[in-house]
Each structure stands twice: as C-alpha cells, then as structure tokens.
Amino acid sequence: MTGVPTLTGPRVILRKPRSDDASARLALGTVPEIAAMFGASRDEMRPMTQAAANGWLRRLADHPQAWIIEHGALIGEIRLDHVDRRDRRAALAIGILDPASLGRGLGTEAMALVLRHAFGALGLHRVSARVLAHNTRAIRAYRKCGFVEEGREREAALIDGDWRDDVIMGVLDRDFARSQAVALLAST
C-alpha cells in the first residue's frame, strides 16, 4: 500500500487504501450522474463488480500519492498524479463516489488537505487539474481552493453523443495560500 500520510480535516479524513475498501467501493456501485461527471457515456456504464472494485483498490494502493476520502465511511478518492519534483508540480484528480456526499463541501475540504500537503510537505509550486466544462460543481470547488481557468480544450470528450470541452485549471502555492479553502482548514 502507499506510504502517504493520513490527512485530517474538520469533516473528512484522507488515508491510504486498505483491503476492506474494495467492499465499500462495490457497495457504492456505479451512479450514472457521477459517471457522467467523469466523462462516461451511458452506453459505457457498467454495474460495479467485485473484480472492478478490486482493480480500483489495486490501482490506488499502487499509486504513490493516492488517498481514500472518508466521511464516516468511504466516499471517494483523491490523487496527486505526475508528481514532478524537479519542476515542483503535479496534477490533482478527485472523485466523490457517494451521491449523498455531493454538494456538501467534502470534496473541497479533501482538495484543500491535499493541496496543503502538496505545497507544504512536498514543496510543490503548482498543481493542475482537468475538469469537464459541464461539471460546474467541481469547477466551483476547484475555484474555492484557488484554482483558475488557464485554458480550454474544445470538444475534447465525446459523452452520450455530444462533444464536451475540458477546462484546464491550475493553482500556484501563493494562490492556494489566499484561497477560501485555507480558512476551512484553519482549525486543523
């Protein structure tokens, strides 16, 4: 399993994956609304199986900077991908998998915890993210953490027969330090 530290916020805990997370992932299943925010078309959606849940857990466990997002129970995952120590940058990816946890600020809190770790312990200068333009909830959360839109890839994803834009976002260490999300973590 990964050697990431446990990160604790006011409402969420980010921790390394453990073996019982596959069962929790299986129980969350595949939610069409959530899958569409990740870029899946309805005809590509498959029910979650034990094999798929095990594969999901294996990918996270083998990832050097991946956490389970826990709010009483597993609600999602968050990762720092492509960590580049020389240029002091990485890419952030997050997935809230529990529909009851959407729109409650839990994803924003998880991102803030990972960004505090990225800009603090890891000494990074920049973190980027890609998000589908129709995922306005995620874009709002990224903005709360200091991300700004840096560009757009027009018609980069084909979802349910419609072309969708990808929004390219980025946050610098100084942007995060001035963000709304820092206040959210002030007590931790």
C-alpha positions as a printed NumPy array, in Angstrom:
array([[  0.   ,   0.   ,   0.   ],
       [  1.051,   3.603,  -0.449],
       [  3.186,   5.465,   2.049],
       [  1.045,   8.601,   2.105],
       [  0.377,  10.344,   5.403],
       [ -3.1  ,  10.463,   6.881],
       [ -4.542,  13.958,   6.375],
       [ -7.311,  15.022,   8.741],
       [ -9.724,  17.894,   8.223],
       [-12.762,  19.129,  10.134],
       [-15.073,  16.624,   8.382],
       [-13.005,  14.286,   6.22 ],
       [-10.052,  12.005,   6.712],
       [ -7.733,  11.15 ,   3.846],
       [ -5.974,   7.862,   4.404],
       [ -4.114,   5.207,   2.497],
       [ -6.197,   2.454,   0.92 ],
       [ -6.805,  -0.742,   2.888],
       [ -8.135,  -4.137,   1.874],
       [-11.734,  -3.619,   3.062],
       [-12.119,  -0.598,   0.756],
       [-12.949,  -2.891,  -2.178],
       [-16.185,  -3.935,  -0.447],
       [-17.062,  -0.311,   0.299],
       [-16.405,   0.615,  -3.341],
       [-18.581,  -2.259,  -4.528],
       [-21.41 ,  -1.059,  -2.269],
       [-21.244,   2.451,  -3.778],
       [-21.833,   0.959,  -7.217],
       [-21.943,   2.956, -10.446],
       [-24.061,   6.093, -10.267],
       [-24.892,   7.474, -13.738],
       [-24.837,  11.14 , -12.605],
       [-21.383,  10.721, -11.105],
       [-20.01 ,   8.66 , -14.002],
       [-21.139,  11.385, -16.428],
       [-19.127,  13.973, -14.477],
       [-16.044,  11.776, -15.02 ],
       [-16.714,  11.588, -18.76 ],
       [-18.528,   8.265, -19.161],
       [-21.333,   7.845, -21.668],
       [-24.456,   5.959, -20.624],
       [-23.703,   3.127, -23.05 ],
       [-20.267,   2.665, -21.415],
       [-21.546,   2.448, -17.845],
       [-21.363,  -0.972, -16.267],
       [-22.523,  -2.139, -12.858],
       [-19.738,  -2.256, -10.306],
       [-18.446,  -5.8  ,  -9.843],
       [-16.19 ,  -7.296,  -7.219],
       [-13.444,  -7.634,  -9.846],
       [-13.782,  -3.959, -10.814],
       [-13.763,  -2.88 ,  -7.155],
       [-10.649,  -4.989,  -6.529],
       [ -8.959,  -3.422,  -9.577],
       [ -9.88 ,   0.061,  -8.369],
       [ -8.345,  -0.681,  -4.966],
       [ -5.207,  -2.166,  -6.518],
       [ -4.649,   0.951,  -8.684],
       [ -4.983,   3.216,  -5.656],
       [ -2.81 ,   1.022,  -3.438],
       [ -0.04 ,   1.022,  -6.065],
       [ -0.215,   4.795,  -6.577],
       [  2.448,   6.793,  -4.695],
       [  0.144,   9.73 ,  -3.829],
       [ -3.419,   8.4  ,  -3.503],
       [ -5.873,   8.643,  -0.633],
       [ -9.283,   7.305,   0.266],
       [-11.69 ,  10.098,   1.23 ],
       [-13.577,   9.089,   4.341],
       [-16.554,  10.868,   5.911],
       [-17.767,   8.26 ,   8.365],
       [-17.27 ,   5.76 ,   5.526],
       [-15.505,   5.71 ,   2.172],
       [-16.987,   8.413,  -0.091],
       [-14.307,   8.75 ,  -2.757],
       [-10.682,   9.016,  -3.768],
       [ -8.143,  11.751,  -4.4  ],
       [ -4.712,  11.586,  -6.039],
       [ -1.718,  13.667,  -6.95 ],
       [ -0.673,  12.364, -10.367],
       [  2.542,  13.014, -12.279],
       [  4.434,  14.479,  -9.326],
       [  7.487,  16.212, -10.802],
       [  9.988,  17.098,  -8.066],
       [ 12.273,  18.999, -10.453],
       [  9.615,  21.412, -11.71 ],
       [  7.718,  21.134,  -8.408],
       [  4.338,  20.349,  -9.966],
       [  1.643,  17.696, -10.069],
       [ -1.906,  17.089, -11.29 ],
       [ -4.863,  16.653,  -8.959],
       [ -7.657,  14.139,  -9.553],
       [-10.629,  13.636,  -7.253],
       [-13.746,  11.528,  -7.379],
       [-16.623,  11.706,  -4.919],
       [-18.397,   8.39 ,  -5.476],
       [-21.211,   8.66 ,  -2.925],
       [-24.159,  10.7  ,  -4.263],
       [-25.223,  11.675,  -0.717],
       [-21.827,  13.366,  -0.264],
       [-22.094,  15.627,  -3.312],
       [-22.631,  19.356,  -2.849],
       [-21.665,  19.347,   0.839],
       [-18.144,  20.797,   0.549],
       [-16.47 ,  17.477,   1.355],
       [-14.604,  17.413,  -1.968],
       [-13.412,  20.983,  -1.417],
       [-12.117,  20.011,   2.014],
       [-10.347,  16.939,   0.619],
       [ -8.709,  19.039,  -2.105],
       [ -7.621,  21.639,   0.446],
       [ -5.981,  18.939,   2.582],
       [ -4.083,  17.504,  -0.39 ],
       [ -3.037,  20.961,  -1.59 ],
       [ -1.768,  21.875,   1.887],
       [  0.28 ,  18.656,   1.782],
       [  1.445,  19.31 ,  -1.8  ],
       [  2.575,  22.88 ,  -1.151],
       [  3.877,  22.118,   2.339],
       [  5.448,  18.692,   2.849],
       [  6.078,  18.012,  -0.853],
       [  7.308,  21.537,  -1.597],
       [  5.374,  21.814,  -4.864],
       [  4.817,  25.15 ,  -6.609],
       [  1.964,  24.276,  -8.964],
       [ -0.923,  21.799,  -9.181],
       [ -3.079,  21.425, -12.282],
       [ -6.448,  19.817, -12.951],
       [ -8.69 ,  18.944, -15.897],
       [-12.429,  19.01 , -15.483],
       [-15.28 ,  18.659, -17.93 ],
       [-16.921,  22.037, -18.552],
       [-20.366,  20.692, -17.625],
       [-19.096,  19.646, -14.174],
       [-19.861,  23.035, -12.656],
       [-19.951,  21.677,  -9.093],
       [-16.323,  20.525,  -9.41 ],
       [-15.255,  23.8  , -11.04 ],
       [-16.713,  25.74 ,  -8.086],
       [-14.811,  23.503,  -5.65 ],
       [-11.545,  23.963,  -7.548],
       [-12.03 ,  27.747,  -7.533],
       [-12.563,  27.744,  -3.759],
       [ -9.134,  26.126,  -3.483],
       [ -7.51 ,  28.866,  -5.57 ],
       [ -7.572,  27.21 ,  -8.993],
       [ -8.04 ,  29.476, -12.001],
       [ -9.055,  28.54 , -15.517],
       [ -5.944,  28.529, -17.69 ],
       [ -7.429,  27.211, -20.886],
       [ -9.965,  25.038, -22.558],
       [ -9.716,  22.091, -24.898],
       [-12.701,  22.439, -27.152],
       [-14.732,  19.314, -27.837],
       [-12.195,  17.077, -26.132],
       [-14.612,  14.431, -24.836],
       [-17.48 ,  12.618, -26.57 ],
       [-20.173,  11.92 , -23.976],
       [-23.548,  10.467, -24.917],
       [-23.007,  11.598, -28.496],
       [-22.212,  15.213, -27.584],
       [-18.786,  16.839, -27.675],
       [-17.784,  18.432, -24.355],
       [-14.986,  20.839, -23.52 ],
       [-12.258,  20.138, -20.979],
       [-11.397,  23.05 , -18.695],
       [ -7.714,  23.24 , -17.783],
       [ -7.166,  24.717, -14.331],
       [ -4.151,  25.432, -12.17 ],
       [ -3.266,  26.662,  -8.719],
       [  0.073,  28.035,  -7.536],
       [  1.248,  27.823,  -3.943],
       [  0.559,  31.539,  -3.445],
       [ -2.961,  31.216,  -4.937],
       [ -3.798,  28.446,  -2.501],
       [ -2.459,  30.475,   0.435],
       [ -5.005,  33.211,  -0.421],
       [ -7.914,  30.847,  -1.136],
       [-11.183,  30.327,   0.746],
       [-10.108,  26.748,   1.398],
       [ -7.241,  27.781,   3.7  ],
       [ -9.742,  29.239,   6.169],
       [-11.655,  25.96 ,   6.015],
       [ -8.57 ,  24.161,   7.357],
       [ -7.528,  26.818,   9.857],
       [ -8.659,  24.722,  12.814],
       [ -6.713,  21.597,  11.756]])
